[in-house]
Amino acid sequence: MHEIGLLRQLVRTVTSFAEENDVHNIAEVAVDCGELSLVIPEYLEELYPVAVKGSMLENAKLRIHIIPGLAECDECDEIFNVVENKGFCPSCGSFEKTVLSGRDFSVREIVVPND
């Protein structure tokens, strides 16, 4: 379960950003989680309270955006969802593809409350 390591890095990244920008309170952190990233969103949600305990993110909400795993078929140039089609092009059946999106896990947004 590598999600706990990702969440610990998330805390370090957001805390560093806050310190550099003189931010003292974070209301929400939004992350992009790609379908092909091997990160399980349910695990992130479950482990988030443990990972942020005692940090400035302890009261911050976690919002997860799922980024579709899209690919372009190397044979017919069709763009398709890799997960929905089990890796095969729905047009020609080829397994040869170039992944376009859905591999990343990254911070999308840090919401600071209006004080």
N, C-alpha and C positions, 0 to 999 in steps of 0.2 A: 504494500500500500504506500505508494510514493506521494499520495495526496498530502500527507502531513508535512512532508518536506517542502512541497510547493506552497502550502499555506504559511509555513515558517518564513520562507523567502518573501512571500507576499507581505507579511508583517514587517520584515526588514526594509523592503522597498518602499512601502507606504510611509513608514516611520521616518526613513531617510528623507523622503520628499517633504514630509511635514516639517521636519527640523530645518531643512534648507529654505523653506518658504514661510517660516514663522507661523505655522498652523498648529493650533493647540487642540482642535477637536475635529474628528472625522465622523460624519453621519452615515456614510455609505461608501462601499467599495464595489465597483462593478468589474467583473472579469469576463474575458472572452475565453471560452472553452471549446476547442475544436472537436468535432465528432471523431476525428482520426488521431487525436492527441494521446489516447489511452488514459486520459484523466476521466474519472467517474464523478459526474456532478453530484450524485447523491452522497458520495463519500466526502466531497468538499463541504457540503452542507452539514453533514453529521460531525465532522472534525473541526469545523470553523470555530465554535465556541471554545474548544480546548486550545487551539492554536493561538487565539487572540487573548486568552485570559491573562490579565495583568498588563496588557499593552494598551496603547491609546486607541486601539481598535475594538476594545472589549464591548463597547456599546454600539459599534458600527454595524450596520446591516450589510450582508453579503448578497449581491445580485449577480446571477450567473447568466450570461448570454451564450447560447449554443450556436457555434459557427458551423454551418453545413460543410461536410467533406465533399467538395466538388472536384471533378477531374475532367480533363479533355481526352477523348479517345485518340490514340496515336494513329489509328487506322482510318476513321471516318470524320474526325474532328467534332463529334457530338460532345456536348458538355452535359454531365450527369452527376447525380448524387451517388457516391461510392457505396455508402452504407445501404441505401435503399435498393441498390442493384447488385449487392454482394460482390462489388469490384468489377463487374462485367458491364460493358457498354450495352445499353438497352436497344441500340439501333443495329449494331453489327455483331454483338456477342464477343468482341475482343476483350481480352484481359489487359492488353497493353494500353497504358494511360499515363498522363502527366497530371499529378495532383496540383490543383490550383489553390485550394483553401481547406482549412479544417485541421491542420496539424498543430496549431499554436495554442498556448495557454499564456495569456497576458492580461495586464491591468488595462482596462478600458477607460475607467473614470474613477476619480476620487471626489466625493461630494463633501463639501465643507458647509456646515450649517450657516445660515445668515444670522449673525449675532447682532 
